[in-house]
Amino acid sequence: MPRSYSAFLTRPDVPARKALQQAVDSLKLKLSLDDAYVPFETSGYVPCTFDGEDAGFDMRFQDVEANLRARVGDKDVAIAFRWGGDPREEASVLIVCAALAKNFGALVYEPDTDVLHATDEVVAKARKAAACL
């Protein structure tokens, strides 16, 4: 069963690939995004390399749903992430979400639990997921 997260940002804060990769690198976790990531154009599978092995996830840009606007304030863009059962895919999503939260002010939402995570919590989850591999 696929899992999912969403990252909410303001449109001007959505990073280009180079800026997002630099934010990922600043976490000192071994994830490399493929050039397939293009803000607002990416829709589907984004290949990644996690610690030398293939990983990736599904990524789609969306407008923020009306039922979430009260919780996310001025954030008008949702980046929806989905992955399957591979733990490298989950770690990749968490690392990208942590980079978006820490460096671009994203709010990270876990729909399965209806939890809006604090930045430090997302970074800790990403580090834990990476350490388990």
Summary of the structure (lengths in Angstrom):
residues: 133
radius of gyration: 13.3
end to end distance: 20.2
largest distance: 40.4
contacts: 420
relative contact order: 0.25
helix: 38%
strand: 32%
